[in-house]
Amino acid sequence: MAVDGAAARVVMDAEAIRRALVRLSHEIAERRGGAAPLVLVGLRTRGIPLAARLANQLAALGAAPLAVGRLDPTLYRDDLSRVRPRLDRTAIPVDIAGRRVVLVDDVLYTGRTVRAALDALVDLGRPAVVELAVLVDRGHRELPIRADFVGKNLPTHRQERVTVRLVEVDGRDEVVIERPEGPAVSRRNEEVQ
């Protein structure tokens, strides 16, 4: 499959995403985090529907109803001067102080979005514990951040792009790796290997 001059391959289809979310919900439920009530907080954009799906899975496992919120860490980014921000609203329906907060995102890459999310979260209160759940961990961290719950570890090259598509946002569920094509990219790939 080719998309805009890039070779693309599907690495997770709808069923693989569903299975990963079921497994993540079991792992989140098993790690009790003490007596602190659980809050799932999805990071914009695709972390928001993933958090809602995890909440539904946890409810199916018999978990007590839990709060699900959304967080836009854009204004806390360390590259804000280089990007043109598109802001979304942050809405967490409960006070997070003293609660177990699980941040939910689609792809963990450099760790910079998670760092920004942690800064934004602390401005809202002091949770008892903060954990991170991601659908895909692609590596290449620039900061010492790791996920507590990972749907799929996906080794990638830096020049590749991992795209998560979800029904709620994109009309279909899939995870795709796109690799730019061209002679310069091929030479870089040979040097890396």
C-alpha positions in Angstrom: 0.0 0.0 0.0 1.4 3.5 -0.9 0.1 6.7 0.7 1.4 10.1 -0.6 4.8 8.8 -1.7 5.2 6.5 1.3 5.1 2.7 1.5 2.5 1.8 4.2 1.7 -1.4 5.9 -1.0 -2.2 8.4 0.5 -3.6 11.6 -2.7 -3.8 13.7 -6.2 -4.2 12.3 -9.5 -3.6 14.2 -9.4 -7.1 15.9 -5.7 -6.6 17.0 -6.6 -3.2 18.5 -9.6 -4.7 20.3 -7.5 -7.5 21.8 -4.8 -5.1 22.9 -7.4 -3.0 24.7 -8.9 -6.0 26.4 -5.4 -7.0 27.6 -4.6 -3.4 28.7 -7.8 -3.3 30.7 -7.0 -6.5 32.5 -3.5 -5.2 33.3 -4.9 -1.9 34.7 -7.5 -3.8 36.8 -4.9 -6.2 38.2 -2.6 -3.3 39.3 -4.9 -2.0 42.0 -2.8 1.1 42.9 -3.8 1.0 46.6 -7.2 2.3 47.6 -7.0 5.4 45.4 -10.0 5.7 43.0 -9.1 5.3 39.3 -9.4 8.1 36.7 -8.6 7.5 33.0 -7.4 10.6 31.2 -7.1 10.4 27.4 -4.6 12.7 25.7 -5.9 14.5 22.6 -6.6 13.3 20.0 -6.8 9.6 19.9 -6.1 9.0 23.5 -9.6 10.3 24.3 -11.5 7.5 22.5 -9.0 4.9 23.7 -9.6 6.0 27.3 -13.4 5.6 26.8 -12.9 2.2 25.3 -10.7 1.1 28.3 -13.4 2.4 30.7 -16.0 0.2 28.9 -13.6 -2.8 29.1 -13.0 -2.2 32.8 -16.8 -1.9 33.4 -17.2 -5.2 31.6 -14.7 -6.7 34.1 -16.9 -5.6 36.9 -15.0 -2.4 37.9 -16.9 0.3 39.7 -17.9 3.2 37.5 -14.8 5.4 37.0 -14.2 8.9 35.8 -12.9 9.4 32.3 -11.4 12.8 31.3 -9.6 14.4 28.4 -6.4 16.4 28.5 -4.8 18.7 25.9 -1.1 19.2 26.9 -0.4 21.5 23.9 0.4 24.6 25.9 2.9 22.7 28.0 5.0 21.5 25.0 8.7 22.4 24.9 8.5 23.1 21.2 5.5 25.5 21.4 7.5 28.3 19.7 8.1 26.1 16.6 4.6 24.8 16.1 1.2 26.4 15.4 -0.9 25.0 18.2 -4.4 23.7 17.7 -6.1 23.7 21.1 -8.7 21.3 22.4 -10.5 21.5 25.7 -9.3 19.8 28.9 -12.1 18.3 30.9 -11.6 16.0 33.9 -14.9 15.4 35.7 -13.4 14.9 39.2 -10.7 16.3 41.4 -7.6 14.2 40.7 -6.0 14.9 44.0 -5.2 11.7 45.8 -6.5 9.5 42.9 -4.8 7.0 40.7 -4.6 8.6 37.2 -3.9 6.5 34.1 -2.9 8.7 31.2 -4.0 7.1 27.9 -2.3 7.8 24.5 -2.2 6.2 21.1 1.6 6.2 20.4 4.6 6.7 22.7 7.5 8.0 20.8 10.0 10.6 22.1 8.2 11.0 25.5 7.7 14.8 25.0 3.9 14.7 24.8 3.8 12.7 28.0 6.1 15.1 29.7 3.8 18.0 28.7 0.8 16.0 29.9 2.4 15.4 33.3 3.0 19.1 33.7 -0.6 19.9 32.7 -1.9 17.2 35.1 0.0 18.5 38.1 -1.5 22.0 37.5 -4.9 20.4 38.0 -4.0 18.6 41.3 -1.7 16.1 43.0 -2.7 12.5 42.1 -1.7 9.7 44.4 -0.1 8.0 41.4 0.2 8.6 37.7 0.5 5.7 35.2 0.7 5.6 31.4 -1.1 3.3 29.1 -0.4 3.4 25.3 -1.7 1.4 22.4 1.7 1.5 20.7 5.2 2.0 22.0 7.5 2.7 19.0 10.7 3.4 20.9 13.2 6.3 20.2 12.7 8.0 23.6 14.3 11.4 24.1 13.2 11.6 27.7 13.3 9.0 30.5 9.6 8.1 30.2 8.2 4.6 29.9 4.7 3.2 29.7 3.3 1.1 32.5 0.8 -0.6 30.1 1.6 -1.2 26.4 -0.7 -2.7 23.8 2.0 -3.4 21.3 5.8 -2.7 21.2 6.6 -1.8 17.6 10.2 -1.4 16.7 10.5 1.4 14.0 13.1 3.6 12.3 13.0 7.2 13.2 12.0 8.3 9.6 9.0 6.0 9.7 5.6 7.3 10.8 3.2 5.3 12.9 -0.4 6.3 12.3 -3.2 5.2 14.6 -6.7 5.4 13.1 -9.8 4.9 15.3 -13.4 4.6 14.3 -14.4 7.6 16.5 -12.0 10.0 14.7 -11.1 8.4 11.4 -13.9 6.0 10.5 -11.8 2.8 10.9 -9.5 1.0 13.3 -6.0 0.3 12.3 -2.3 1.0 13.0 -0.2 1.7 10.0 3.6 2.2 9.5 4.4 4.6 6.7 7.9 4.6 5.3 8.9 7.5 3.0 10.2 6.3 -0.3 13.2 7.7 -2.2 16.9 7.3 -2.7 17.9 9.5 0.3 15.7 7.4 2.7 17.1 4.1 1.3 20.7 5.3 1.9 19.8 6.3 5.5 18.2 2.9 6.1 21.3 1.1 4.9 23.5 3.2 7.3 21.2 2.4 10.2 21.2 -1.4 9.6 
